[in-house]
Amino acid sequence: MERYYDGDRLVEDVSRALQEVLGKHGVELYSLLGVTTALEAIASPLKFHHLQGIAGHEMGKLGQLAYYASHIPRRVALLQSPHSLTVNPLMESIVVALKRTKVPLDADALRLAAYRVMLGKPRATIKSAEKGNSSLSPAFSSALEYLAEGNVICQTEAGAWQLNDL
């Protein structure tokens, strides 16, 4: 069987090109922002109508899932400061907590859910989490503010927090 393409070299060249382009912006390829940006560039649903054949259509469906799965994390990554060791993980934890609950949460319930996600302790309490790290409370407030300003989350009329439909 004759091979028309060298798949390994093709992947290496594309990876190198991605690293160069992202590097110009100070973004690492395997960071949250790097991966989600590459996915968005490749998996944008508008591009899938060009795929031909049965395998292409199936890949298009899966690509759309990848695009939608990476869209909110990319919006969060764009809001993150490269030097914030507490606020960045809390932003991600808030989004994960809201995705998991699938319902709007009031501020206290969201704080508890986000702390549990961030600490990886499903039985953690607000008091125990903040006792272990005194910067969590102000970091949570900052994270909530950044996500709201970035239109990733919003408040309902009742004052509960939810993910924006993006």
C-alpha positions as CSV (number, residue, x, y, z in Angstrom):
1,M,0.0,0.0,0.0
2,E,1.4,3.4,-1.0
3,R,1.3,6.1,1.7
4,Y,0.6,9.6,0.4
5,Y,1.2,11.4,3.7
6,D,3.5,11.0,6.6
7,G,1.0,11.3,9.5
8,D,3.7,11.7,12.2
9,R,5.5,14.5,10.4
10,L,2.2,16.2,9.7
11,V,1.2,16.2,13.5
12,E,4.7,17.4,14.4
13,D,4.6,20.3,11.9
14,V,1.1,21.3,13.1
15,S,2.1,21.1,16.7
16,R,5.2,23.2,16.0
17,A,3.1,25.8,14.2
18,L,0.6,26.0,17.1
19,Q,3.5,26.4,19.6
20,E,5.0,29.3,17.5
21,V,1.7,31.1,17.1
22,L,0.6,30.7,20.8
23,G,4.2,31.5,21.9
24,K,3.9,34.9,20.2
25,H,1.1,35.7,22.7
26,G,2.9,34.2,25.7
27,V,0.6,31.2,25.8
28,E,1.8,27.6,26.3
29,L,0.3,25.0,23.9
30,Y,-0.6,22.6,26.7
31,S,-2.2,25.3,29.0
32,L,-5.9,25.6,29.4
33,L,-5.9,28.7,27.1
34,G,-3.6,27.0,24.5
35,V,-5.7,23.8,24.2
36,T,-9.1,25.6,24.2
37,T,-7.9,28.1,21.6
38,A,-6.6,25.4,19.3
39,L,-9.9,23.5,19.7
40,E,-11.9,26.6,19.0
41,A,-9.8,27.3,15.9
42,I,-10.2,23.8,14.6
43,A,-13.6,22.7,15.9
44,S,-15.7,25.7,15.2
45,P,-19.1,24.3,14.2
46,L,-19.1,26.6,11.1
47,K,-16.2,24.6,9.7
48,F,-17.8,21.2,9.9
49,H,-20.2,21.6,7.0
50,H,-17.2,21.3,4.7
51,L,-16.3,17.7,5.8
52,Q,-17.2,15.0,3.3
53,G,-18.1,11.4,3.7
54,I,-19.5,9.3,6.5
55,A,-16.4,9.5,8.7
56,G,-16.3,13.3,8.2
57,H,-19.9,13.8,9.3
58,E,-19.3,11.7,12.4
59,M,-16.1,13.6,13.2
60,G,-18.1,16.8,12.7
61,K,-20.6,15.8,15.4
62,L,-17.8,14.9,17.8
63,G,-15.9,18.1,16.9
64,Q,-18.9,20.2,17.8
65,L,-19.1,18.5,21.2
66,A,-15.4,19.3,21.7
67,Y,-16.0,22.9,20.7
68,Y,-18.9,23.3,23.1
69,A,-17.0,21.5,25.9
70,S,-14.0,23.9,25.4
71,H,-15.9,27.2,24.9
72,I,-16.6,28.1,28.5
73,P,-13.2,27.0,29.8
74,R,-11.6,29.2,27.1
75,R,-13.7,32.2,28.2
76,V,-12.5,31.5,31.8
77,A,-8.9,31.1,30.7
78,L,-9.0,34.5,28.9
79,L,-10.0,36.1,32.2
80,Q,-7.2,34.5,34.2
81,S,-4.1,36.4,35.3
82,P,-0.9,34.5,34.8
83,H,0.2,35.2,38.3
84,S,-2.9,34.4,40.4
85,L,-2.5,31.2,42.3
86,T,-5.8,31.3,44.1
87,V,-8.3,33.3,42.0
88,N,-7.6,31.3,38.8
89,P,-8.4,27.9,40.3
90,L,-11.5,29.4,42.0
91,M,-12.8,30.7,38.7
92,E,-12.5,27.2,37.2
93,S,-14.0,25.7,40.4
94,I,-17.1,28.0,40.2
95,V,-17.7,27.0,36.6
96,V,-17.3,23.3,37.3
97,A,-19.6,23.6,40.4
98,L,-22.3,25.3,38.3
99,K,-22.0,22.8,35.5
100,R,-22.3,19.9,38.0
101,T,-25.3,21.2,39.8
102,K,-27.1,22.3,36.6
103,V,-29.2,24.7,38.6
104,P,-28.6,28.3,39.8
105,L,-27.0,28.5,43.3
106,D,-27.1,31.3,45.8
107,A,-23.8,32.8,46.9
108,D,-23.3,30.6,49.9
109,A,-24.2,27.4,48.2
110,L,-21.9,28.3,45.2
111,R,-19.0,29.2,47.6
112,L,-19.4,25.8,49.3
113,A,-19.6,23.9,46.0
114,A,-16.6,25.8,44.5
115,Y,-14.5,25.2,47.6
116,R,-15.3,21.5,47.5
117,V,-14.4,21.3,43.8
118,M,-11.1,23.2,44.3
119,L,-10.1,21.3,47.4
120,G,-11.3,17.9,46.0
121,K,-13.0,17.3,49.3
122,P,-16.7,16.6,48.9
123,R,-17.4,17.0,52.6
124,A,-15.5,20.3,53.2
125,T,-17.3,23.1,54.9
126,I,-16.8,26.8,54.2
127,K,-15.4,27.3,57.7
128,S,-12.9,24.5,57.4
129,A,-11.8,25.6,53.9
130,E,-11.3,29.2,54.9
131,K,-9.6,28.2,58.1
132,G,-7.0,26.3,56.1
133,N,-6.5,29.1,53.6
134,S,-7.4,32.6,54.7
135,S,-7.2,34.0,51.2
136,L,-10.0,31.9,49.9
137,S,-12.8,34.3,50.8
138,P,-11.5,37.4,49.1
139,A,-10.3,35.2,46.2
140,F,-13.8,33.8,45.8
141,S,-15.3,37.3,45.7
142,S,-12.7,38.3,43.0
143,A,-13.3,35.2,41.0
144,L,-17.1,35.7,41.1
145,E,-16.6,39.3,40.0
146,Y,-14.3,38.4,37.1
147,L,-16.6,35.7,35.8
148,A,-19.6,38.1,36.0
149,E,-17.8,40.9,34.2
150,G,-16.6,38.4,31.6
151,N,-20.2,37.3,31.1
152,V,-19.4,33.7,31.9
153,I,-21.9,33.7,34.8
154,C,-24.8,35.9,35.7
155,Q,-27.4,36.3,38.5
156,T,-31.0,35.3,38.2
157,E,-33.8,37.6,39.3
158,A,-33.8,35.7,42.6
159,G,-30.1,36.5,43.1
160,A,-28.8,33.0,42.4
161,W,-25.7,32.4,40.2
162,Q,-25.8,30.5,36.9
163,L,-23.7,29.9,33.8
164,N,-24.6,32.2,30.9
165,D,-25.9,30.5,27.8
166,L,-23.0,31.2,25.5
